[in-house]
């Protein structure tokens, strides 16, 4: 967990860190509605390959996205540690299937470095920036770009 000096006037944000395989990612905590245990999703026909299907979340049909698949890492094989991070993206709630939630990070914007130019244009659109925290490289995802409006509407 990173510590921030209370006298620091820089903007402080909280991020939820999670693992996909051996990669660390995070998203802004403001977009996170809840974190819940894994539940098998009911597949829907003609959905993109990264959409696992839907679950019933207290009477709401919630689409579940396999974030590893969407990021190009292959399909997730759920384990007992797998979780669904329920997020609000572009006015729609959805679940992100990840391997495990690892931390809540408190960071300032100066800790976030730009995405390296060696990355593909698609990767740079998904990753808002990269942080080195506690010996780990953590990529901050831009969920609006990972799940574009056209694919969410589909």
Backbone as CSV, one residue per row, in Angstrom:
resi,resn,N_x,N_y,N_z,CA_x,CA_y,CA_z,C_x,C_y,C_z
1,UNK,0.845,-1.165,0.000,0.000,0.000,0.000,0.894,1.232,0.000
2,UNK,0.680,2.152,-0.908,1.505,3.349,-0.971,0.986,4.387,0.019
3,UNK,1.913,5.130,0.585,1.572,6.152,1.570,1.734,7.524,0.949
4,UNK,0.831,8.443,1.273,0.857,9.802,0.782,1.058,10.745,1.957
5,UNK,1.939,11.718,1.784,2.188,12.737,2.803,0.924,13.575,2.976
6,UNK,0.380,13.705,4.212,-0.857,14.460,4.415,-0.720,15.939,4.034
7,UNK,0.494,16.492,4.030,0.697,17.888,3.652,0.802,18.082,2.147
8,UNK,0.748,17.016,1.404,0.884,17.063,-0.051,-0.393,17.645,-0.663
9,UNK,-0.261,18.627,-1.560,-1.427,19.266,-2.160,-1.775,18.680,-3.530
10,UNK,-1.020,17.714,-4.009,-1.335,17.073,-5.290,-2.628,16.280,-5.172
11,UNK,-3.295,16.109,-6.307,-4.543,15.357,-6.321,-4.269,13.884,-6.016
12,UNK,-4.994,13.353,-5.049,-4.838,11.966,-4.613,-6.029,11.167,-5.128
13,UNK,-5.750,9.982,-5.684,-6.803,9.100,-6.178,-6.622,7.720,-5.579
14,UNK,-7.739,7.006,-5.469,-7.675,5.620,-5.028,-7.989,4.721,-6.213
15,UNK,-7.224,3.647,-6.307,-7.351,2.693,-7.401,-7.496,1.290,-6.832
16,UNK,-8.277,0.465,-7.497,-8.394,-0.953,-7.148,-7.403,-1.705,-8.021
17,UNK,-6.455,-2.412,-7.403,-5.461,-3.194,-8.134,-5.921,-4.651,-8.192
18,UNK,-5.662,-5.284,-9.333,-6.045,-6.677,-9.511,-5.061,-7.364,-10.436
19,UNK,-5.123,-8.691,-10.437,-4.204,-9.512,-11.239,-4.954,-10.198,-12.366
20,UNK,-4.276,-10.255,-13.501,-4.696,-11.096,-14.617,-3.447,-11.879,-14.989
21,UNK,-3.451,-13.171,-14.675,-2.228,-13.963,-14.839,-1.159,-13.391,-13.933
22,UNK,0.023,-13.108,-14.496,1.083,-12.526,-13.681,1.216,-11.012,-13.926
23,UNK,0.180,-10.409,-14.527,0.170,-8.973,-14.790,-0.681,-8.258,-13.744
24,UNK,-0.253,-7.052,-13.364,-1.001,-6.230,-12.413,-1.642,-5.055,-13.144
25,UNK,-2.916,-4.814,-12.842,-3.676,-3.723,-13.430,-4.425,-3.009,-12.322
26,UNK,-4.963,-1.836,-12.646,-5.813,-1.135,-11.697,-6.825,-0.292,-12.458
27,UNK,-7.899,0.045,-11.767,-8.923,0.947,-12.286,-9.285,1.924,-11.177
28,UNK,-9.823,3.057,-11.574,-10.225,4.077,-10.617,-11.351,3.538,-9.743
29,UNK,-11.224,3.705,-8.441,-12.215,3.172,-7.503,-13.587,3.811,-7.713
30,UNK,-13.629,5.003,-8.300,-14.898,5.684,-8.541,-15.783,4.871,-9.488
31,UNK,-15.196,4.106,-10.392,-15.968,3.299,-11.336,-16.421,1.969,-10.745
32,UNK,-15.857,1.571,-9.608,-16.156,0.258,-9.022,-17.384,0.358,-8.111
33,UNK,-18.362,-0.520,-8.368,-19.579,-0.561,-7.548,-19.494,-1.635,-6.467
34,UNK,-18.892,-2.768,-6.810,-18.705,-3.835,-5.830,-17.745,-4.870,-6.390
35,UNK,-17.257,-5.709,-5.491,-16.404,-6.834,-5.862,-17.085,-8.073,-5.312
36,UNK,-17.323,-9.044,-6.181,-18.040,-10.240,-5.743,-17.320,-11.489,-6.220
37,UNK,-17.626,-12.595,-5.586,-17.026,-13.857,-5.972,-17.459,-14.256,-7.371
38,UNK,-16.705,-15.167,-7.951,-16.994,-15.633,-9.304,-18.324,-16.359,-9.353
39,UNK,-19.070,-16.115,-10.420,-20.302,-16.854,-10.704,-20.285,-17.168,-12.196
40,UNK,-20.684,-18.390,-12.554,-20.725,-18.745,-13.968,-21.783,-17.920,-14.673
41,UNK,-21.447,-17.419,-15.851,-22.349,-16.582,-16.632,-23.079,-17.432,-17.670
42,UNK,-24.286,-17.014,-17.980,-25.061,-17.656,-19.036,-24.648,-17.044,-20.374
43,UNK,-24.108,-17.857,-21.284,-23.656,-17.307,-22.571,-24.832,-16.762,-23.390
44,UNK,-24.538,-15.745,-24.186,-25.517,-15.187,-25.121,-24.990,-15.392,-26.537
45,UNK,-25.891,-15.655,-27.485,-25.422,-15.855,-28.864,-24.930,-14.554,-29.496
46,UNK,-23.970,-14.682,-30.385,-23.452,-13.586,-31.201,-22.861,-12.434,-30.391
47,UNK,-22.253,-12.746,-29.269,-21.555,-11.715,-28.503,-20.068,-11.818,-28.817
48,UNK,-19.316,-10.730,-28.596,-17.867,-10.807,-28.822,-17.252,-11.917,-27.968
49,UNK,-16.128,-12.459,-28.411,-15.497,-13.599,-27.736,-15.098,-13.283,-26.298
50,UNK,-14.856,-12.015,-25.966,-14.450,-11.660,-24.605,-15.629,-11.505,-23.649
51,UNK,-16.856,-11.623,-24.127,-18.036,-11.547,-23.259,-18.387,-12.963,-22.814
52,UNK,-18.304,-13.202,-21.503,-18.597,-14.536,-20.961,-20.084,-14.857,-21.021
53,UNK,-20.905,-13.832,-20.872,-22.354,-14.002,-20.816,-22.928,-13.021,-19.808
54,UNK,-24.020,-13.414,-19.173,-24.691,-12.543,-18.208,-24.964,-13.307,-16.913
55,UNK,-25.054,-12.556,-15.820,-25.489,-13.105,-14.537,-26.627,-12.244,-14.016
56,UNK,-27.358,-12.786,-13.050,-28.412,-12.039,-12.382,-27.821,-11.441,-11.114
57,UNK,-27.736,-10.122,-11.056,-27.214,-9.427,-9.882,-28.364,-8.678,-9.222
58,UNK,-28.981,-9.310,-8.233,-30.101,-8.724,-7.504,-31.182,-8.175,-8.444
59,UNK,-31.552,-8.995,-9.432,-32.616,-8.629,-10.349,-32.164,-7.868,-11.587
60,UNK,-30.884,-7.555,-11.690,-30.349,-6.860,-12.860,-29.525,-7.831,-13.684
61,UNK,-29.734,-7.817,-14.996,-28.937,-8.641,-15.891,-27.608,-7.921,-16.108
62,UNK,-26.518,-8.578,-15.685,-25.197,-7.967,-15.707,-24.299,-8.699,-16.693
63,UNK,-23.842,-8.015,-17.773,-22.899,-8.655,-18.684,-21.544,-8.828,-18.007
64,UNK,-20.889,-9.959,-18.274,-19.584,-10.255,-17.699,-18.545,-10.311,-18.821
65,UNK,-17.500,-9.500,-18.670,-16.419,-9.434,-19.649,-15.189,-10.122,-19.072
66,UNK,-14.626,-11.048,-19.832,-13.370,-11.689,-19.458,-12.261,-10.702,-19.828
67,UNK,-11.761,-9.983,-18.827,-10.809,-8.913,-19.089,-9.508,-9.446,-19.687
68,UNK,-9.084,-10.629,-19.286,-7.871,-11.215,-19.868,-8.055,-11.417,-21.367
69,UNK,-9.178,-11.945,-21.763,-9.461,-12.168,-23.173,-9.525,-10.845,-23.928
70,UNK,-10.164,-9.848,-23.337,-10.293,-8.551,-24.000,-8.933,-7.886,-24.200
71,UNK,-8.013,-8.122,-23.265,-6.690,-7.517,-23.352,-5.710,-8.357,-24.181
72,UNK,-6.170,-9.488,-24.695,-5.341,-10.296,-25.568,-4.493,-11.336,-24.867
73,UNK,-4.815,-11.674,-23.624,-4.049,-12.662,-22.865,-4.639,-14.064,-22.926
74,UNK,-5.707,-14.281,-23.663,-6.367,-15.587,-23.703,-7.486,-15.643,-22.683
75,UNK,-8.300,-16.674,-22.774,-9.467,-16.797,-21.890,-9.052,-17.147,-20.464
76,UNK,-9.799,-16.635,-19.506,-9.571,-16.912,-18.093,-10.159,-18.265,-17.734
77,UNK,-9.381,-19.061,-17.025,-9.888,-20.293,-16.431,-10.186,-19.958,-14.972
78,UNK,-11.446,-19.765,-14.603,-11.787,-19.333,-13.247,-11.280,-20.302,-12.178
79,UNK,-10.845,-19.721,-11.061,-10.398,-20.484,-9.893,-11.188,-19.991,-8.680
80,UNK,-10.875,-20.541,-7.521,-11.543,-20.116,-6.292,-11.232,-18.652,-5.957
81,UNK,-10.105,-18.135,-6.443,-9.735,-16.739,-6.179,-10.310,-15.753,-7.192
82,UNK,-10.851,-16.256,-8.301,-11.392,-15.373,-9.338,-12.529,-14.529,-8.779
83,UNK,-12.597,-13.286,-9.236,-13.646,-12.383,-8.782,-14.225,-11.622,-9.968
84,UNK,-15.380,-11.066,-9.727,-16.020,-10.179,-10.687,-16.037,-8.791,-10.067
85,UNK,-15.402,-7.845,-10.754,-15.421,-6.454,-10.322,-16.567,-5.788,-11.077
86,UNK,-17.590,-5.363,-10.339,-18.746,-4.712,-10.958,-18.405,-3.230,-11.105
87,UNK,-18.437,-2.763,-12.350,-18.054,-1.376,-12.651,-19.167,-0.670,-13.420
88,UNK,-19.117,0.652,-13.367,-19.998,1.479,-14.174,-19.135,2.076,-15.278
89,UNK,-19.471,1.756,-16.528,-18.716,2.240,-17.690,-19.709,2.867,-18.656
90,UNK,-19.504,4.132,-18.955,-20.350,4.849,-19.903,-21.830,4.664,-19.583
91,UNK,-22.176,4.746,-18.309,-23.569,4.650,-17.891,-24.137,3.247,-17.825
92,UNK,-23.315,2.218,-18.062,-23.786,0.840,-18.012,-22.989,0.059,-16.983
93,UNK,-23.707,-0.730,-16.157,-23.012,-1.603,-15.215,-22.628,-2.885,-15.923
94,UNK,-21.422,-3.363,-15.599,-20.959,-4.643,-16.130,-19.961,-5.245,-15.164
95,UNK,-19.709,-6.525,-15.319,-18.747,-7.220,-14.479,-17.484,-7.525,-15.258
96,UNK,-16.352,-7.371,-14.590,-15.056,-7.695,-15.178,-14.508,-8.921,-14.462
97,UNK,-14.322,-10.002,-15.173,-13.757,-11.219,-14.600,-12.241,-11.066,-14.543
98,UNK,-11.677,-11.156,-13.327,-10.229,-11.065,-13.129,-9.795,-12.200,-12.213
99,UNK,-8.486,-12.450,-12.161,-7.980,-13.560,-11.348,-8.091,-13.290,-9.858
100,UNK,-7.795,-12.059,-9.422,-7.873,-11.730,-8.000,-7.701,-10.231,-7.821
101,UNK,-8.339,-9.689,-6.795,-8.100,-8.304,-6.399,-6.951,-8.333,-5.412
102,UNK,-5.984,-7.426,-5.585,-4.786,-7.487,-4.753,-4.631,-6.334,-3.771
103,UNK,-5.193,-5.156,-4.062,-4.882,-4.011,-3.216,-5.793,-2.844,-3.543
104,UNK,-5.857,-1.897,-2.618,-6.396,-0.569,-2.883,-5.208,0.371,-2.800
105,UNK,-4.933,1.081,-3.885,-3.779,1.967,-3.960,-4.215,3.412,-3.793
106,UNK,-3.444,4.176,-3.056,-3.639,5.612,-2.944,-2.459,6.257,-3.647
107,UNK,-2.720,6.961,-4.743,-1.646,7.491,-5.574,-1.914,8.952,-5.937
108,UNK,-0.847,9.619,-6.344,-0.958,10.946,-6.928,-0.625,10.821,-8.412
109,UNK,-1.080,11.785,-9.194,-0.901,11.703,-10.646,0.561,11.639,-11.064
110,UNK,1.473,12.188,-10.254,2.885,12.171,-10.642,3.496,10.774,-10.597
111,UNK,2.821,9.804,-9.961,3.302,8.414,-9.943,2.992,7.687,-11.249
112,UNK,2.039,8.208,-12.016,1.604,7.552,-13.245,2.473,8.033,-14.403
113,UNK,3.171,7.087,-15.030,4.018,7.374,-16.188,3.232,7.071,-17.466
114,UNK,3.527,7.783,-18.549,2.810,7.500,-19.805,3.082,6.077,-20.297
115,UNK,2.126,5.544,-21.054,2.281,4.221,-21.645,3.440,4.268,-22.639
116,UNK,4.361,3.323,-22.561,5.528,3.346,-23.456,5.143,3.329,-24.931
117,UNK,5.935,4.003,-25.743,5.687,4.083,-27.183,5.863,2.741,-27.880
118,UNK,6.539,1.780,-27.237,6.739,0.464,-27.864,5.448,-0.339,-27.918
119,UNK,4.433,0.098,-27.173,3.148,-0.599,-27.161,2.392,-0.319,-28.445
120,UNK,1.497,-1.226,-28.793,0.655,-1.010,-29.966,-0.318,0.135,-29.679
121,UNK,-0.894,0.679,-30.719,-1.877,1.765,-30.556,-3.061,1.281,-29.730
122,UNK,-3.478,0.040,-29.945,-4.591,-0.526,-29.192,-4.235,-0.609,-27.708
123,UNK,-3.030,-1.092,-27.389,-2.592,-1.185,-25.995,-2.527,0.196,-25.363
124,UNK,-2.024,1.178,-26.099,-1.940,2.538,-25.549,-3.327,3.129,-25.316
125,UNK,-4.326,2.709,-26.115,-5.673,3.224,-25.884,-6.303,2.570,-24.652
126,UNK,-5.932,1.319,-24.337,-6.461,0.625,-23.168,-5.794,1.080,-21.882
127,UNK,-4.500,1.372,-21.933,-3.716,1.660,-20.730,-3.502,3.165,-20.608
128,UNK,-4.038,3.744,-19.539,-3.928,5.178,-19.286,-2.514,5.550,-18.857
129,UNK,-1.833,4.645,-18.156,-0.477,4.881,-17.698,0.030,3.689,-16.914
130,UNK,1.303,3.769,-16.517,1.954,2.673,-15.796,2.592,3.237,-14.534
131,UNK,2.501,2.486,-13.437,3.072,2.898,-12.157,3.991,1.818,-11.624
132,UNK,5.094,2.237,-11.020,5.976,1.312,-10.310,5.674,1.488,-8.823
133,UNK,5.051,0.487,-8.222,4.671,0.554,-6.807,5.077,-0.747,-6.135
134,UNK,5.836,-0.628,-5.054,6.254,-1.788,-4.256,6.883,-2.883,-5.121
135,UNK,7.716,-2.497,-6.067,8.413,-3.452,-6.909,7.579,-4.065,-8.010
136,UNK,6.342,-3.605,-8.188,5.462,-4.133,-9.238,5.207,-3.038,-10.270
137,UNK,5.034,-3.438,-11.505,4.588,-2.530,-12.549,3.087,-2.731,-12.700
138,UNK,2.324,-1.670,-12.469,0.872,-1.748,-12.495,0.350,-0.836,-13.599
139,UNK,-0.416,-1.394,-14.517,-0.992,-0.632,-15.622,-2.383,-0.152,-15.225
140,UNK,-2.610,1.147,-15.365,-3.931,1.698,-15.078,-4.764,1.650,-16.349
141,UNK,-5.898,0.948,-16.283,-6.757,0.788,-17.450,-7.751,1.932,-17.584
142,UNK,-8.033,2.273,-18.817,-9.101,3.209,-19.143,-10.282,2.368,-19.600
143,UNK,-11.248,2.138,-18.716,-12.356,1.244,-19.040,-13.199,1.764,-20.193
144,UNK,-13.285,3.080,-20.359,-14.048,3.631,-21.476,-13.463,3.182,-22.808
145,UNK,-12.150,2.987,-22.860,-11.497,2.566,-24.098,-11.431,1.049,-24.235
146,UNK,-11.343,0.343,-23.107,-11.322,-1.120,-23.152,-12.673,-1.636,-23.653
147,UNK,-13.734,-0.962,-23.287,-15.086,-1.376,-23.659,-15.759,-0.246,-24.418
148,UNK,-15.435,-0.072,-25.694,-16.008,1.031,-26.452,-17.526,0.933,-26.581
149,UNK,-18.142,2.071,-26.762,-19.601,2.188,-26.830,-20.213,1.252,-27.868
150,UNK,-19.568,1.092,-29.017,-20.137,0.242,-30.073,-20.195,-1.226,-29.639
151,UNK,-19.164,-1.703,-28.930,-19.174,-3.106,-28.493,-20.104,-3.296,-27.308
152,UNK,-20.234,-2.276,-26.458,-21.150,-2.392,-25.332,-22.585,-2.430,-25.832
153,UNK,-22.886,-1.684,-26.884,-24.243,-1.675,-27.439,-24.590,-3.012,-28.066
154,UNK,-23.560,-3.708,-28.608,-23.788,-5.017,-29.211,-24.176,-6.001,-28.143
